[in-house]
Amino acid sequence: MMPHNEYSPIEMVCRFPVRPGLYLLNGATPVGEAVNFTIHSANATSCSVVLFHRKEREPFAVIDIPNRYKIGDTWSIMIFGIDIYDFEYCYRFDGEYNPEKGLIFDKNRNVLDPYARAVTGQSVWGEKTRDYGIYHGRVCSGLFDWGEHPEQDIPLSDLIIYEMHVRGFTKDSSSNVTHKGTFAGIIEKIEYLKELGVNAVELMPVFEFDEMDGAREVDGKQLLNYWGYNTTCFFAPNTSYTSQVEYNHEGDELKTLIKALNENGILVFLDVVFNHTVEGDENGPAFCFKGLDNNVYYMLTPDGHYFNFSGCGNTFNCNHPVVQQFILDCLRHWVIEYRVDGFRFDLASILGRSEDGSPLENAPLLKNLAYDPILSKVKLIAEAWDAGGLYQVGSFPSWHRWAEWNGKYRDDMRCFLKGDNGKAYHAVQRIMGSPDIYPPEYRGYNASVNFITCHDGFTLYDLYSYNQKHNEGNGWNNTDGDNSPTSWNCGIEGDTSDPEVMGLRIRMIKNAFAVLLCSRGAAMFPAGDEFCNTQFGNNNAYCQDNIISWLDWSRLKQFHEVFDFVKNLIAFRKKHPILRKNTSVCSLGYPCMSIHNSFPNNQEFRDDTHVVGVMFAGRNEDDEDDLVFLGINAHWEQQPMQLPDIPNDTFWNLEFFTNVPYVSGWDCNAMIKRNGNTIFIPPRTVAILTMKKR
């Protein structure tokens, strides 16, 4: 056997000088005058590197890796005399074909390298053929100047997370950017993000994905897999999100975006999809993991069929040791090479399932990610449920590292704010950081990511404009999307010019933002909610690559009052640390949080309770006593609210009042009815007050 070290002699294989490669260097990597190719397969019997000239469909070389270059399940070879700027590559594997055992090898199938840093085949949005064999990897130079790039570390409880679709954020002409629908387009909007005040953006999937998966035409509209929850390659950025076609620069435009956001105090999180891939079930394509090791990378039934806990045809076998290592390598790559600040894991409960699909009490993958030294400072956020019925909000394994999308916050606050009975107690728990499901003595206030809306469901404007979903344009006869009855049209379904209904809708939107930004835990909302973005009642716009999903920036001018309200609420949240965490004890003797429903220290909750008050107390950044009172009247009639007593030389100052049009910098105290320490909150209104010196 040839020795596997730096002194191994070079030999000729298929007219190319080669030698054994570097076995711990996964993927295809330039090494001196050679390119190192390393790939693993537990079941394949042979492996070949297939080389193509750029943009060509037929290979110019098929290099069979000698079996003596294989150690364990790993093939590694260095190939000399090839120019990384001239070629693309994939692999071919031979092995047993026995679908009942989960083995589906085909020696003629082109297999995409799962570790490829860049991928060809769909560089122009919406213009790829359905031939999955055109996916080739590209070798990247990996050169990017990060300059002095300090590690960002903002506690999760201090975050205001802005969920964003890269294409939809600037694709519409109303965005007025030069590079519409791209990473560069977002860079052009950084000043807007700074004005709004968010300190983190969460990018919906940016790994290479296939927008043509399931492409079809409905009512004359081309529908695509717009959201991108159908990963093609986990190590490569989506090339169709760049303003210029990149070949060997490994996501320079995305890196430039991340660097620019970080330099402006904004963290970058990626929404990652490790629960399934675009290869689907038995009827789906086989161009990567299926051709590499189908029964390793996917959860299979005893007869070789695909478990479908993702609802998308297959389920990634996350707790197989090989797949665990792959996911860990992937996340490390994005942290090291792209300086990503955190990850939101789609359908994360799947990451805690065993190889037979059963839930694991302490899933090794989740624990490994929590304790990995490279990932130690990044945020790990779980969507703590999956399509197989596993719901873990409040019980997702954390190791003091994992946070969760708090689906209970969304559901309870939606129901309480629209006036449902029996929701007041739950609403107060959510405002106070959900201590009933995230004990603060154990998890602090870094466990809950609070949200009322996200990409999946109604926008906030639509939440108060529609009683029912209107997904007919998706082509499924309105059977897709969430059927939960938590929206309310305020009296008229859809668009209206009725001033009373529109006034109520705007008030409900402001109520939602006021409560969200005065709740313990991270606050998250989707791009456009701050200026009443609409999807016209579509609550599952995953396939709508058009104005249904694109932000209409003309609404920023139309609803600028709402934008100003949100912007100033964000600034208010930042100014008052007591809204986000416990601070030094207030000298007035008040606890850090207390409940005052209609009158001081009333903690009674009845089925018909619709008025709640929560007071936050502590000390501000100047070490002065600080009190913030959040009063919510979700009732349809005016209600009294007696405020707690405070020193005679102070008074309760009304900071935000959702019942009247918002003007930045105004004094709204004259606009609320008072009687001593009692305020009268109008129907469906939120009041936020602070203690001020006279």
C-alpha positions as CSV (number, residue, x, y, z in Angstrom):
1,M,0.0,0.0,0.0
2,M,1.3,3.5,-0.8
3,P,2.3,5.4,2.2
4,H,-0.2,8.2,3.1
5,N,2.1,11.1,3.9
6,E,3.8,14.1,2.3
7,Y,6.5,11.9,0.9
8,S,4.0,9.7,-1.2
9,P,5.3,9.6,-4.8
10,I,3.3,11.2,-7.6
11,E,1.9,8.8,-10.1
12,M,-0.2,9.1,-13.3
13,V,-3.9,8.2,-13.2
14,C,-6.0,8.9,-16.3
15,R,-3.1,11.1,-17.6
16,F,-3.1,13.3,-14.5
17,P,-0.4,13.4,-11.9
18,V,-1.9,12.4,-8.5
19,R,-1.0,11.3,-5.1
20,P,-2.9,10.4,-1.9
21,G,-4.7,13.4,-0.4
22,L,-5.3,15.0,3.0
23,Y,-7.9,12.8,4.5
24,L,-9.2,15.3,7.1
25,L,-9.7,18.0,4.5
26,N,-13.2,17.5,3.3
27,G,-14.5,18.8,0.0
28,A,-12.3,20.1,-2.8
29,T,-9.5,22.5,-1.7
30,P,-6.5,24.1,-3.4
31,V,-3.3,22.8,-1.9
32,G,-0.2,24.3,-3.4
33,E,-0.1,23.3,-7.1
34,A,-2.8,20.6,-6.6
35,V,-6.4,20.3,-5.7
36,N,-7.3,18.0,-2.8
37,F,-10.5,15.9,-3.1
38,T,-11.8,14.1,0.0
39,I,-15.2,12.3,0.2
40,H,-16.7,9.6,2.4
41,S,-19.1,6.7,1.7
42,A,-19.7,3.8,4.0
43,N,-21.3,1.6,1.3
44,A,-19.7,2.5,-2.1
45,T,-17.2,0.1,-3.6
46,S,-15.5,2.7,-5.9
47,C,-15.2,6.4,-6.3
48,S,-14.3,8.6,-9.3
49,V,-13.7,12.4,-9.6
50,V,-15.4,13.8,-12.6
51,L,-14.1,17.0,-14.1
52,F,-15.9,19.4,-16.5
53,H,-14.7,22.5,-18.2
54,R,-16.7,25.5,-17.0
55,K,-20.3,25.4,-18.1
56,E,-19.8,22.2,-20.0
57,R,-22.2,19.2,-19.6
58,E,-19.8,16.5,-20.7
59,P,-16.7,15.8,-18.6
60,F,-13.2,16.1,-19.9
61,A,-11.9,13.6,-17.4
62,V,-13.1,10.8,-15.1
63,I,-10.4,10.0,-12.6
64,D,-10.9,6.7,-10.8
65,I,-9.5,7.1,-7.3
66,P,-7.3,4.1,-6.6
67,N,-8.6,1.9,-3.8
68,R,-5.2,2.1,-2.2
69,Y,-6.0,5.8,-1.7
70,K,-8.9,4.8,0.6
71,I,-8.6,4.7,4.3
72,G,-11.7,3.4,6.1
73,D,-14.7,4.9,4.3
74,T,-12.7,7.9,3.0
75,W,-11.2,8.4,-0.4
76,S,-8.7,11.3,-0.8
77,I,-6.7,12.3,-3.8
78,M,-4.6,15.2,-4.9
79,I,-4.8,16.0,-8.5
80,F,-2.1,18.2,-10.1
81,G,-2.2,20.2,-13.3
82,I,-5.8,21.5,-13.1
83,D,-6.8,25.2,-12.8
84,I,-9.5,25.9,-10.2
85,Y,-10.7,28.8,-12.5
86,D,-11.2,26.4,-15.4
87,F,-13.1,23.4,-14.1
88,E,-16.2,22.2,-12.2
89,Y,-16.4,18.8,-10.6
90,C,-18.6,16.0,-9.1
91,Y,-18.2,12.4,-8.1
92,R,-19.5,9.0,-9.3
93,F,-19.9,6.0,-7.0
94,D,-20.4,2.3,-7.7
95,G,-22.0,-0.1,-5.2
96,E,-24.9,-2.3,-4.5
97,Y,-28.4,-1.4,-5.8
98,N,-30.9,-2.8,-3.4
99,P,-33.7,-0.3,-2.5
100,E,-35.1,-2.5,0.3
101,K,-31.8,-2.1,2.1
102,G,-31.7,1.6,1.2
103,L,-28.8,1.1,-1.3
104,I,-29.4,2.8,-4.7
105,F,-25.9,3.2,-6.2
106,D,-25.6,4.0,-9.9
107,K,-22.0,4.1,-11.3
108,N,-23.2,6.5,-14.0
109,R,-24.8,9.0,-11.7
110,N,-23.1,12.4,-11.2
111,V,-23.1,13.0,-7.4
112,L,-22.7,16.6,-6.1
113,D,-20.1,16.9,-3.4
114,P,-22.0,17.7,-0.2
115,Y,-19.0,19.7,1.0
116,A,-18.9,21.9,-2.2
117,R,-18.2,25.5,-1.3
118,A,-19.9,26.7,-4.5
119,V,-22.3,25.1,-6.9
120,T,-23.2,25.6,-10.6
121,G,-26.5,24.8,-12.2
122,Q,-28.8,27.6,-11.1
123,S,-26.9,30.8,-11.0
124,V,-29.8,32.7,-12.7
125,W,-33.0,32.8,-10.6
126,G,-35.8,30.8,-12.2
127,E,-33.9,29.7,-15.3
128,K,-32.6,26.2,-14.4
129,T,-33.7,23.0,-16.2
130,R,-35.1,20.1,-14.2
131,D,-31.9,18.1,-14.9
132,Y,-30.3,17.6,-11.5
133,G,-27.2,16.2,-13.1
134,I,-26.1,19.6,-14.0
135,Y,-25.1,20.4,-10.4
136,H,-21.3,20.6,-10.2
137,G,-19.1,21.8,-7.4
138,R,-16.6,24.6,-7.8
139,V,-13.2,25.0,-6.0
140,C,-13.0,28.3,-4.2
141,S,-9.9,30.4,-3.5
142,G,-11.3,31.3,0.0
143,L,-9.7,34.8,-0.1
144,F,-11.6,37.5,1.7
145,D,-10.3,40.4,3.8
146,W,-12.4,40.6,7.0
147,G,-10.1,43.4,8.3
148,E,-10.5,43.9,12.0
149,H,-13.7,42.0,12.6
150,P,-14.4,41.8,16.3
151,E,-16.6,39.1,17.7
152,Q,-20.1,40.4,18.4
153,D,-21.8,39.3,21.6
154,I,-25.2,40.7,22.3
155,P,-27.2,38.8,24.9
156,L,-30.2,37.1,23.3
157,S,-32.6,39.0,25.6
158,D,-31.3,42.3,24.1
159,L,-32.0,41.3,20.5
160,I,-34.6,42.8,18.2
161,I,-34.5,40.2,15.3
162,Y,-35.7,41.2,11.9
163,E,-36.6,38.2,9.8
164,M,-35.9,38.8,6.1
165,H,-36.1,37.0,2.7
166,V,-33.1,38.1,0.7
167,R,-34.9,38.3,-2.6
168,G,-38.2,39.7,-1.3
169,F,-36.7,42.4,0.7
170,T,-35.6,44.6,-2.2
171,K,-36.9,42.8,-5.4
172,D,-39.8,45.2,-6.0
173,S,-39.0,48.4,-7.9
174,S,-40.4,50.4,-4.9
175,S,-37.2,49.4,-3.0
176,N,-35.3,52.0,-5.0
177,V,-32.1,50.0,-4.8
178,T,-29.7,49.3,-7.7
179,H,-29.2,45.6,-7.0
180,K,-32.7,44.4,-6.5
181,G,-33.3,41.0,-4.8
182,T,-29.7,40.4,-3.9
183,F,-27.2,40.4,-1.0
184,A,-26.0,43.7,-2.4
185,G,-29.5,45.1,-2.3
186,I,-29.7,44.5,1.4
187,I,-26.4,46.5,1.8
188,E,-28.1,49.4,0.2
189,K,-30.8,49.3,2.9
190,I,-28.5,49.2,5.9
191,E,-29.2,52.8,6.8
192,Y,-32.9,51.9,6.9
193,L,-32.2,49.1,9.3
194,K,-30.2,51.3,11.5
195,E,-32.9,53.9,11.6
196,L,-35.5,51.3,12.5
197,G,-33.1,50.1,15.3
198,V,-33.0,46.3,14.9
199,N,-29.8,44.7,16.0
200,A,-30.0,41.4,14.3
201,V,-31.3,40.1,10.9
202,E,-32.3,36.6,10.4
203,L,-31.9,35.6,6.7
204,M,-34.4,33.0,5.4
205,P,-32.5,30.2,3.7
206,V,-29.4,31.3,1.8
207,F,-27.8,27.9,1.3
208,E,-27.9,26.8,-2.4
209,F,-31.5,25.7,-3.0
210,D,-33.7,24.9,-6.0
211,E,-36.3,27.5,-6.6
212,M,-37.5,25.4,-9.6
213,D,-38.5,22.5,-7.3
214,G,-42.3,22.2,-7.8
215,A,-42.4,25.0,-10.3
216,R,-45.7,25.4,-11.9
217,E,-48.2,27.9,-13.4
218,V,-51.4,28.8,-11.7
219,D,-53.8,31.3,-13.1
220,G,-51.1,32.6,-15.5
221,K,-48.6,33.1,-12.7
222,Q,-45.3,31.2,-12.5
223,L,-45.0,29.7,-9.0
224,L,-41.5,28.8,-7.6
225,N,-40.1,27.4,-4.4
226,Y,-39.5,30.9,-3.3
227,W,-38.8,30.5,0.4
228,G,-35.9,28.1,-0.2
229,Y,-36.6,25.5,2.4
230,N,-35.3,22.8,0.0
231,T,-31.5,22.7,0.3
232,T,-29.4,21.6,-2.6
233,C,-26.0,22.1,-1.0
234,F,-25.3,23.0,2.7
235,F,-21.9,24.6,2.3
236,A,-22.6,26.9,-0.6
237,P,-24.4,30.2,-0.7
238,N,-27.3,30.6,-3.1
239,T,-25.6,32.0,-6.3
240,S,-28.9,33.5,-7.6
241,Y,-28.8,35.9,-4.7
242,T,-25.7,37.7,-5.9
243,S,-25.8,40.8,-8.0
244,Q,-23.0,39.4,-10.2
245,V,-22.3,35.7,-11.0
246,E,-19.6,34.4,-8.7
247,Y,-17.5,31.5,-9.7
248,N,-14.5,30.9,-7.4
249,H,-14.9,33.6,-4.7
250,E,-17.0,31.5,-2.3
251,G,-19.7,33.9,-1.4
252,D,-17.8,37.2,-1.4
253,E,-21.0,39.2,-1.8
254,L,-22.6,37.5,1.2
255,K,-19.5,38.0,3.2
256,T,-19.5,41.7,2.3
257,L,-23.1,41.9,3.5
258,I,-22.3,40.2,6.8
259,K,-19.2,42.4,7.3
260,A,-21.2,45.6,6.6
261,L,-24.1,44.6,8.9
262,N,-21.7,43.7,11.7
263,E,-19.8,47.0,11.3
264,N,-23.1,48.7,11.8
265,G,-24.0,46.8,15.0
266,I,-26.3,44.3,13.4
267,L,-25.8,40.5,13.9
268,V,-26.5,38.1,11.2
269,F,-28.4,34.8,11.8
270,L,-29.1,32.2,9.1
271,D,-32.2,30.1,8.9
272,V,-30.9,26.6,8.3
273,V,-32.7,23.5,7.1
274,F,-31.2,20.3,8.3
275,N,-34.4,18.4,8.6
276,H,-34.7,17.4,5.0
277,T,-33.2,18.0,1.5
278,V,-34.6,18.7,-2.0
279,E,-34.0,15.1,-3.0
280,G,-37.5,14.2,-1.5
281,D,-38.8,10.6,-1.4
282,E,-38.6,7.7,-3.8
283,N,-40.0,9.9,-6.5
284,G,-37.5,12.7,-6.0
285,P,-34.2,13.3,-7.7
286,A,-31.0,11.5,-6.6
287,F,-28.0,13.8,-7.2
288,C,-26.2,14.1,-3.8
289,F,-26.9,12.2,-0.5
290,K,-28.9,9.4,-2.2
291,G,-26.1,8.7,-4.5
292,L,-23.5,9.0,-1.8
293,D,-25.0,6.9,1.1
294,N,-28.7,6.9,1.0
295,N,-29.2,4.8,4.1
296,V,-26.8,6.8,6.1
297,Y,-28.1,10.3,5.4
298,Y,-31.8,9.7,5.4
299,M,-34.1,8.0,8.0
300,L,-35.5,4.9,6.3
301,T,-38.2,2.4,7.2
302,P,-37.1,-1.3,7.5
303,D,-38.1,-1.8,3.8
304,G,-36.2,1.2,2.5
305,H,-38.8,3.9,2.3
306,Y,-38.4,7.4,3.6
307,F,-39.7,8.6,6.9
308,N,-41.3,12.0,6.5
309,F,-41.2,13.9,9.7
310,S,-40.5,17.0,7.8
311,G,-43.6,17.0,5.6
312,C,-41.3,17.4,2.6
313,G,-40.7,13.8,1.5
314,N,-37.6,12.8,3.4
315,T,-36.0,13.3,6.8
316,F,-32.3,13.9,7.4
317,N,-30.8,11.3,9.6
318,C,-29.4,13.9,12.0
319,N,-28.2,11.6,14.8
320,H,-26.3,9.1,12.7
321,P,-22.6,9.8,13.7
322,V,-21.6,10.6,10.1
323,V,-24.5,13.0,9.7
324,Q,-23.8,14.6,13.0
325,Q,-20.3,15.3,11.9
326,F,-21.5,16.7,8.6
327,I,-23.9,19.2,10.3
328,L,-21.2,20.2,12.8
329,D,-18.7,20.7,9.9
330,C,-21.2,22.8,8.0
331,L,-22.0,25.1,10.9
332,R,-18.4,25.6,11.7
333,H,-17.8,26.5,8.1
334,W,-20.4,29.2,8.2
335,V,-19.0,30.6,11.4
336,I,-15.3,30.5,10.4
337,E,-15.6,31.5,6.7
338,Y,-18.7,33.8,6.9
339,R,-18.5,35.0,10.5
340,V,-22.2,34.2,11.0
341,D,-23.5,35.1,14.5
342,G,-26.2,32.6,14.9
343,F,-28.5,30.0,13.5
344,R,-32.3,29.4,13.5
345,F,-33.0,25.7,13.0
346,D,-36.1,24.9,10.9
347,L,-38.2,22.1,12.4
348,A,-35.5,21.6,15.0
349,S,-37.3,18.7,16.8
350,I,-36.1,16.5,13.9
351,L,-32.6,17.1,15.1
352,G,-33.5,15.3,18.3
353,R,-34.9,12.2,16.7
354,S,-33.1,8.9,16.7
355,E,-32.4,6.9,13.5
356,D,-35.7,5.1,13.8
357,G,-37.5,8.4,14.3
358,S,-38.2,8.2,18.0
359,P,-37.5,11.2,20.2
360,L,-34.2,11.2,22.1
361,E,-34.1,12.5,25.6
362,N,-30.6,14.0,25.2
363,A,-29.9,14.0,21.5
364,P,-26.1,13.8,20.9
365,L,-26.3,16.2,17.9
366,L,-28.0,19.0,20.0
367,K,-25.5,18.5,22.8
368,N,-22.5,18.5,20.5
369,L,-23.7,21.8,18.9
370,A,-24.2,23.3,22.4
371,Y,-20.7,22.5,23.6
372,D,-18.7,22.9,20.4
373,P,-15.8,25.3,20.9
374,I,-16.1,27.0,17.5
375,L,-19.9,27.6,18.0
376,S,-19.6,28.6,21.6
377,K,-20.5,32.3,21.1
378,V,-23.1,31.9,18.3
379,K,-26.8,31.9,19.0
380,L,-28.6,28.6,18.6
381,I,-32.4,29.0,18.1
382,A,-34.7,26.1,17.6
383,E,-38.1,26.0,15.9
384,A,-39.0,23.5,18.6
385,W,-41.5,21.3,16.7
386,D,-41.7,19.3,13.5
387,A,-44.3,18.0,11.0
388,G,-44.4,14.6,12.7
389,G,-46.2,16.0,15.7
390,L,-43.3,16.4,18.1
391,Y,-43.9,19.7,19.9
392,Q,-41.2,20.8,22.3
393,V,-41.7,24.5,23.1
394,G,-40.5,24.8,26.7
395,S,-38.9,21.4,26.7
396,F,-36.4,21.5,23.9
397,P,-33.0,20.3,25.3
398,S,-31.0,23.5,26.0
399,W,-27.8,22.9,28.0
400,H,-28.1,26.6,28.7
401,R,-27.3,27.3,25.1
402,W,-30.4,26.6,23.0
403,A,-33.2,29.3,22.7
404,E,-36.5,28.6,21.1
405,W,-39.0,30.3,18.8
406,N,-41.8,30.7,21.5
407,G,-44.8,29.4,19.6
408,K,-46.8,29.7,22.8
409,Y,-46.1,33.4,22.9
410,R,-47.4,33.8,19.4
411,D,-50.6,31.9,20.0
412,D,-51.4,33.3,23.5
413,M,-50.8,36.9,22.6
414,R,-52.8,36.7,19.4
415,C,-55.8,35.3,21.2
416,F,-55.6,37.7,24.2
417,L,-55.1,40.8,22.1
418,K,-58.2,40.1,19.9
419,G,-60.3,39.6,23.0
420,D,-60.6,35.8,23.5
421,N,-61.7,34.7,27.0
422,G,-59.4,32.7,29.3
423,K,-56.1,34.1,27.9
424,A,-55.1,36.8,30.3
425,Y,-53.0,34.6,32.6
426,H,-51.1,33.2,29.7
427,A,-50.6,36.6,28.2
428,V,-49.0,37.9,31.4
429,Q,-46.8,34.8,31.6
430,R,-45.6,35.5,28.0
431,I,-44.9,39.2,28.8
432,M,-42.9,38.3,31.8
433,G,-40.6,36.0,29.8
434,S,-42.7,32.8,30.0
435,P,-41.4,31.7,33.4
436,D,-44.0,28.9,33.4
437,I,-42.0,27.2,30.6
438,Y,-38.6,28.8,30.9
439,P,-37.8,29.1,34.7
440,P,-35.6,32.2,34.9
441,E,-33.5,30.8,37.7
442,Y,-32.5,28.1,35.2
443,R,-32.5,29.7,31.8
444,G,-32.6,33.4,32.6
445,Y,-34.2,35.5,29.8
446,N,-32.2,34.1,27.0
447,A,-34.5,31.2,26.2
448,S,-37.5,32.7,24.5
449,V,-37.6,34.3,21.1
450,N,-40.9,36.1,21.2
451,F,-42.9,36.7,18.1
452,I,-46.5,37.3,17.0
453,T,-45.9,36.9,13.2
454,C,-43.1,35.4,11.1
455,H,-42.6,34.4,7.5
456,D,-44.9,31.4,8.0
457,G,-48.4,32.7,8.4
458,F,-50.2,36.1,8.1
459,T,-48.3,39.4,8.1
460,L,-49.2,41.6,11.1
461,Y,-51.4,43.8,8.8
462,D,-53.1,40.7,7.4
463,L,-53.6,39.2,10.9
464,Y,-56.1,42.1,11.5
465,S,-57.5,42.2,8.0
466,Y,-58.6,38.6,7.4
467,N,-60.6,36.1,9.3
468,Q,-59.7,33.3,6.8
469,K,-56.6,32.5,4.8
470,H,-56.8,33.3,1.0
471,N,-54.2,31.0,-0.5
472,E,-56.1,30.2,-3.7
473,G,-53.2,31.5,-5.8
474,N,-51.0,28.7,-4.5
475,G,-52.9,26.2,-6.6
476,W,-54.1,23.8,-3.8
477,N,-57.7,25.0,-3.6
478,N,-56.9,26.9,-0.4
479,T,-56.2,23.7,1.5
480,D,-52.6,24.6,2.4
481,G,-51.5,26.9,5.1
482,D,-52.5,27.3,8.8
483,N,-56.1,27.1,9.7
484,S,-55.7,28.4,13.3
485,P,-58.5,30.9,14.1
486,T,-56.2,33.5,15.7
487,S,-56.7,36.3,13.2
488,W,-59.4,38.9,13.2
489,N,-60.5,41.2,10.3
490,C,-61.8,44.0,12.6
491,G,-65.2,43.8,10.9
492,I,-64.5,43.6,7.2
493,E,-62.7,40.9,5.3
494,G,-59.7,42.3,3.3
495,D,-59.1,45.7,2.0
496,T,-61.4,48.5,3.0
497,S,-61.5,52.3,3.0
498,D,-63.8,52.4,6.1
499,P,-61.9,54.8,8.4
500,E,-63.3,53.2,11.6
501,V,-62.1,49.7,10.5
502,M,-58.7,51.0,9.3
503,G,-58.3,52.9,12.6
504,L,-58.9,49.8,14.6
505,R,-56.5,47.7,12.4
506,I,-53.7,50.2,12.9
507,R,-54.4,50.2,16.7
508,M,-54.3,46.5,16.8
509,I,-51.0,46.5,14.9
510,K,-49.5,49.0,17.4
511,N,-50.9,47.0,20.3
512,A,-49.0,43.9,19.0
513,F,-45.8,45.8,18.7
514,A,-46.1,47.5,22.0
515,V,-46.6,44.2,23.8
516,L,-43.9,42.4,21.8
517,L,-41.3,45.1,22.6
518,C,-42.2,45.3,26.3
519,S,-41.8,41.5,26.8
520,R,-38.9,39.7,28.4
521,G,-36.9,37.6,25.9
522,A,-35.7,38.4,22.4
523,A,-38.3,40.2,20.1
524,M,-38.6,39.1,16.5
525,F,-40.8,40.3,13.6
526,P,-40.7,39.8,9.9
527,A,-39.5,42.5,7.5
528,G,-42.3,44.9,6.5
529,D,-44.5,44.5,9.5
530,E,-43.3,47.8,10.7
531,F,-45.0,49.5,7.7
532,C,-48.0,47.2,7.3
533,N,-46.8,44.9,4.7
534,T,-49.5,42.7,3.2
535,Q,-49.7,39.4,1.4
536,F,-53.3,40.0,0.5
537,G,-54.5,37.3,2.9
538,N,-52.1,34.6,1.8
539,N,-50.7,32.9,4.9
540,N,-48.5,30.4,3.1
541,A,-46.7,32.4,0.5
542,Y,-43.8,29.9,0.0
543,C,-44.3,29.8,-3.7
544,Q,-45.2,33.4,-4.5
545,D,-42.2,35.1,-6.2
546,N,-44.1,38.3,-6.9
547,I,-45.7,41.3,-5.0
548,I,-47.5,38.9,-2.7
549,S,-44.1,38.1,-1.1
550,W,-42.0,41.1,-2.2
551,L,-42.0,44.1,0.1
552,D,-44.0,47.0,-1.3
553,W,-41.9,49.9,0.0
554,S,-44.5,52.5,-1.1
555,R,-46.4,51.3,2.1
556,L,-43.6,52.9,4.2
557,K,-44.8,56.3,3.1
558,Q,-48.5,55.3,3.4
559,F,-48.0,53.9,6.9
560,H,-45.1,56.0,8.1
561,E,-46.9,56.6,11.4
562,V,-46.7,52.9,12.2
563,F,-43.0,52.9,11.2
564,D,-42.3,55.8,13.5
565,F,-44.2,54.1,16.3
566,V,-42.2,50.9,16.0
567,K,-38.9,52.8,15.6
568,N,-39.4,54.7,18.8
569,L,-40.6,51.7,20.7
570,I,-37.4,49.9,19.8
571,A,-35.4,52.9,21.0
572,F,-37.6,52.9,24.2
573,R,-36.8,49.2,24.8
574,K,-33.1,49.8,24.4
575,K,-33.3,52.8,26.8
576,H,-35.0,50.7,29.6
577,P,-32.9,47.6,30.4
578,I,-35.6,46.6,33.0
579,L,-37.8,45.5,30.0
580,R,-35.2,43.0,29.0
581,K,-33.6,41.7,32.2
582,N,-33.4,42.0,35.9
583,T,-31.2,44.9,37.0
584,S,-30.2,46.3,40.4
585,V,-33.1,46.4,42.8
586,C,-35.3,49.5,42.7
587,S,-35.0,51.5,45.9
588,L,-38.8,51.8,46.1
589,G,-39.2,48.2,47.1
590,Y,-41.0,47.0,44.0
591,P,-40.0,43.5,42.7
592,C,-38.4,43.4,39.2
593,M,-41.8,42.4,37.7
594,S,-45.3,42.6,39.3
595,I,-48.9,42.1,38.2
596,H,-51.5,44.9,38.5
597,N,-54.7,43.8,36.7
598,S,-57.0,46.9,36.8
599,F,-55.7,47.9,40.3
600,P,-52.4,47.6,42.2
601,N,-51.2,44.1,43.1
602,N,-54.3,42.4,41.7
603,Q,-53.2,39.0,40.4
604,E,-56.6,37.6,39.9
605,F,-57.4,36.1,36.6
606,R,-60.9,35.2,35.6
607,D,-62.2,33.7,32.3
608,D,-63.4,37.2,31.4
609,T,-60.3,39.1,32.4
610,H,-59.3,41.4,29.5
611,V,-57.4,44.0,31.3
612,V,-53.9,43.3,32.5
613,G,-51.1,45.5,33.9
614,V,-47.4,44.5,34.3
615,M,-44.9,46.7,36.0
616,F,-41.1,46.4,35.5
617,A,-38.9,47.9,38.2
618,G,-35.2,48.2,38.7
619,R,-32.5,50.7,37.9
620,N,-31.4,52.2,34.6
621,E,-28.0,52.5,33.1
622,D,-27.4,55.7,35.1
623,D,-28.2,53.7,38.3
624,E,-31.4,55.6,38.8
625,D,-34.8,54.1,39.8
626,D,-36.7,53.1,36.7
627,L,-40.4,52.0,36.5
628,V,-42.2,51.0,33.3
629,F,-45.9,50.1,33.4
630,L,-47.5,48.2,30.6
631,G,-51.3,48.5,30.6
632,I,-53.4,46.5,28.1
633,N,-57.1,46.7,27.6
634,A,-58.1,44.0,25.2
635,H,-61.8,44.6,25.9
636,W,-64.2,46.2,23.5
637,E,-65.2,48.9,26.0
638,Q,-63.2,51.5,28.0
639,Q,-61.8,50.1,31.2
640,P,-60.2,51.8,34.3
641,M,-56.7,51.0,35.4
642,Q,-55.5,52.2,38.8
643,L,-51.7,52.6,38.7
644,P,-49.4,51.7,41.6
645,D,-48.4,54.4,44.1
646,I,-45.1,56.2,43.5
647,P,-43.3,59.0,45.4
648,N,-45.0,62.4,45.6
649,D,-42.2,64.1,43.7
650,T,-42.8,61.8,40.7
651,F,-45.7,61.1,38.3
652,W,-46.8,58.5,35.8
653,N,-45.8,59.8,32.4
654,L,-47.6,58.4,29.4
655,E,-45.0,57.4,26.8
656,F,-47.0,55.4,24.2
657,F,-50.7,55.3,23.7
658,T,-52.0,53.3,20.8
659,N,-55.5,54.8,20.6
660,V,-54.4,58.0,18.8
661,P,-52.2,58.7,15.8
662,Y,-48.5,58.6,16.8
663,V,-46.3,61.6,16.3
664,S,-42.7,61.2,17.3
665,G,-41.7,63.3,20.3
666,W,-45.2,64.3,21.3
667,D,-46.6,64.6,24.8
668,C,-49.6,62.3,24.8
669,N,-50.5,62.7,28.5
670,A,-53.4,65.1,27.7
671,M,-54.9,62.4,25.4
672,I,-55.8,59.9,28.1
673,K,-58.6,60.4,30.7
674,R,-57.3,60.4,34.3
675,N,-58.7,60.5,37.8
676,G,-55.9,60.8,40.2
677,N,-53.8,57.6,39.9
678,T,-56.5,56.0,37.7
679,I,-56.3,56.1,33.9
680,F,-59.2,55.1,31.7
681,I,-57.9,53.0,28.8
682,P,-60.1,53.1,25.7
683,P,-61.2,49.9,24.0
684,R,-58.5,47.6,22.5
685,T,-55.7,50.0,23.5
686,V,-52.3,49.7,25.1
687,A,-50.7,52.3,27.3
688,I,-47.0,52.4,28.3
689,L,-46.0,54.7,31.2
690,T,-42.8,55.5,33.1
691,M,-42.1,57.1,36.4
692,K,-40.8,60.7,35.9
693,K,-39.6,63.4,38.3
694,R,-41.9,66.4,38.7
